[in-house]
């Protein structure tokens, strides 16, 4: 019998597709809609200790092959998010709480709250390319990342995943630090640092000048990172970047991903993208006589 179920660091997903952080993840109602659309799991918007407004507009540039965004990590703060989690849990799929902070102690506090709210796992946003003082500035230092993972692992009983940036030559060093500190999975990749300029205004379009590039434009980068990570660590990898079809998912899984996250495609193709991808995966598995998606994870490394 063919099944799309996958195991991600001990979390059972009905299919390998998760909503990526930053898209429809700020309210319980929007998260619930994604669960009802067929996602195997949900990742919340990155949540910090306090409410955060983010950057003024313009914060988003739409491109033919993706988006550049510099939102500035807006969010309601961890205390207010308890109510949103209660609503989101009605979708009956695992919810992964995405968190951002500047110091290990804050990550620990946030992770404890998320576990209390019913999160199935924690995703540490160590890779945002446009929020000063957070994200990428922390996530390119293996020692700092290891300290954060150790601190959070000591505070919660649920799996802890680290979302890493491609904007560094030390990606594999950081990944090894996550694994050595007891991290349960790696999420790769976050957005690629980018910008757009208005010819008419003769200046950068985004308020923050630079932002994060997502969508099909970064798929090749994401695939390369997952492929290299699969050879560097033993813990599971979640592939992210430019996934819009079942073929994209298969490429990521063959590169070494155990599951995938979908973000920009929700804006570009709508919520139907989850069910369409799952239908395509089922057809592929039947045609190739696969019983489980685990059979194809990492096969692109075979020689």
N, C-alpha and C positions, 0 to 999 in steps of 0.2 A: 504493500500500500504506500502510495506517495504522500509525503507530508511536507509542509512548509515550516513546521515548527523547528526552532533552533534554541540552543542553550547558549546564553551569553553570561559568562562568569557566574553560573548558577541560577540565572534568571531565565525562566521559560517564556519564550515569545511565540505567539501563534504564527508569526511569519517574520522574516528578517528585517522588515522595514520599520524604522523608528522616525518619528518627527524630530527634526533637528532643532536645537535650541535657537531662539531668536525669531521663529516664525509661528504665529498663532499660539504662543506658549505663555502669554502673560495672564490670561484669565482662565478660570475653570471652564466656562462655557465654550471657549474656543478649543481648549484641549479636548473637551468631551466630543466636539464635532469631529475632530481628527480621529479619535478612537472609533467613532461610529462610521467613519469613512473607510476603515479597514486597516489602519496602521497597527503593527504588532506591538508597539510601545510608544511612549511619549517622553520627550525631553522638554522640561520647562524652559521658559526664558531664564537667562542667567540672573539670579537673585542675590542681592547684597544685604548687608545689615540694615541699612536705612533706605527710605524712599529716595529715588534718584530721577531727576527730570531728563537727563541726557542733554544732547546738543540741540541748539535751535536749528530750524530748517535753513537751507536744504540739507537733508540727511541721506537721501537716496538718489542714485543715478541709474536709470534703466538702460541697458545695453542690448544689442542684438543677441548676445550670447551669455547674458547674466545680469548681475547687479553690482554696483559698488555702494556700500552703505557705511555711514559713520553715525550710528545712533547715539553712542556715548553711554551704553548700558543703562537705559531707562528702566525703571521698575518700581514696584510698590514697597519693596523692603520685605524682609523675612517675616515679620510679625503679621502683616496684612495678608501674606500669601497663604496662611493657614486656611482661610475661607475658600480660596481658589482651589486648593488641593482637595477639599471635601467634595467640591463639585466634580473635579476632574476624575476622581476615583470611581465615579459612577460609570465610567467607560469600561471598567473591568479589564484593563490592560496595565502592565507594569508602567509606573511613572518614575522617571529618573530626574532627580532634582539637580539642575545646573546652578552652580554657585560661583561667585567671584569675590575676591577680597585681596587685600594688599599684604597681609601677614598671616602666618600659620594659625595664630590664636583665633582670628576672625573666621577662617575657613572651618575650624573645629566647631565653633559656636553655631555657624550656619548649618553644618552637616548634622549636628545633633538635632536641631530644629526640624530639618527635612525628614530625618528618620522618624521623629515623633509624629510628623504629619502623615506618614504612611508611604514615603518614597521607597521604591524597591532598590534603588541604588543612588549613588552620588556621582555627578559629573563635575569635576573641577575645571573651570574655565581658566586655563593657564596660557591663553593664546590670543586674546582679543587684540587686533592690531591697531586699534584707534582710541582706546580708553587710557588716558595718561594715568600712570601709577598703578595700573592693574594689568592683568592678562599677559601680553607678550613680554613685557618688561620682566615679569617673574619667570615665565615659562621657558626662557632660553638658557637658564642657569641650572645645570643638573643638580648641584648641591642644594639650591633653594627649593627646587621641585621635590627632591627626596625628603627634605625636612617637612614640607607641607603634607606629603603623602603619609609619612610616619605619624604626624600629629593627628591627621584626620582618621587614619586607620585605628588609632588608639581610642578614638571617641565614639565610633559607631560599629555596628555589627553587620551592616549591609555592605555590598560591594562598592568599591571606590574606583572610579575611572578618571583618567586624566586626558583632557582634550588639548592636543599639542599643535603648535604652529609650524607651518612649512617655511616661515620667514627666518630660518636660521640654518647654519651649516652643522649645528650640533643636535639635530633631531634624534639621531640614534643614541647619542650620549644621554639625552634627556629621557628617552624611552627606557634605556637600561636603568637609569636612576629610579624611574617609576616602578619598574619590576623589582629592583633590589630592595626598595622600601616597602614592598608588600602590596603595591597597587594591583587591582584585579583585572584591569583592561585599559587599553589605550584607544582613544578616539582621534582619528586623523582623516582629514585635516580641518583646521579652522580656515578662515578666509585669507587670501593673499593680499598683502599691502599694495594698494593701487591708488590711482587718482584719475580725475577727468577735468578737462579745462574747457571753459566756454570761450569759443572763438569770438563771439559777439561782445562778451563782457571783458575778455582778455584777462581772466583770472580763474583759479580753481572753482569748480561748481560747488563742492561740499563746503559747508561751514568750517569743518575741521581740516579742510584741504585734502587730506588723505583719508582713505577708508579701506574697507575689506572687499575684495573681489570674490564673488561666488557665482555658481551656476556652471553651465557647460564649459565656460572658458577655463576653469581650473581643474577639470576632470583629469587631464593628463598628469597634472602635478599630484593630485590626490592618489591616483593609481600608483605612481612612482613611489610615493611615500609609504603606502601600504605594502607594496612589494618589498621595499627595503626593510621595513619594520618586521615583516614576517620572518625575515632571515636573521633578525637581531634579537628578538625576544620570544618568549614562549607563551606569554599571556595573550588572551584574545584581543583582536583588533576590530574596531568598528570603523568602516570606511565612510567618508563623507566628501562630497565635492562633485557637483555636476550630474547627479544621478536623476535621470528622468524616464528611464525605461527598464524593462527586465534585463535587457542586454547589458546596460550599465551595471546593474546589480551583479550579474554573472561575472563581468570583468573584475569588479572589486573582490568578489569572493574567490575567484581564481587567483587573484594577486595575494590573497591571504586574509581577507576580512571574514569574520564570523557573522556579522550583521552590518547593516548600513543605516545611515540617517539621510533623510530627504528634507530639504529646506526650500531653496529657490524654486524648485519645480512646483511647489504648492502655489506660488504666485504666478508662475509662468503657465501652468497647465491645470491648476485647480485641484481640489481634494480627490478627484477621481484617479489621480496618479497612483494612489496606493492600491486600489483594487485592480487597476490595469496592470501594474507591475506584478502583482501576485498571480493574476491570470496568466501572464506571460511566463512566469517562473514555473507554474504548474505544467503548462504545455511543454516547456523545455525538458522538464524532468521526466514526463511521460514518454516523450519522443526518444530520450536518451537512456531510459530504463533506470533512472536514479530513484532510490527510495527516500533518500535524505539529502538535504543541501550540504551536509557535512562532507559528503563524498567529493565535492568539488572545491572545498576550501584549500587554497594553496596549490592547486594542480598546475598552475603556470610555472611553478618552480621545478617541476619534474624535468629531467633531461633524458 
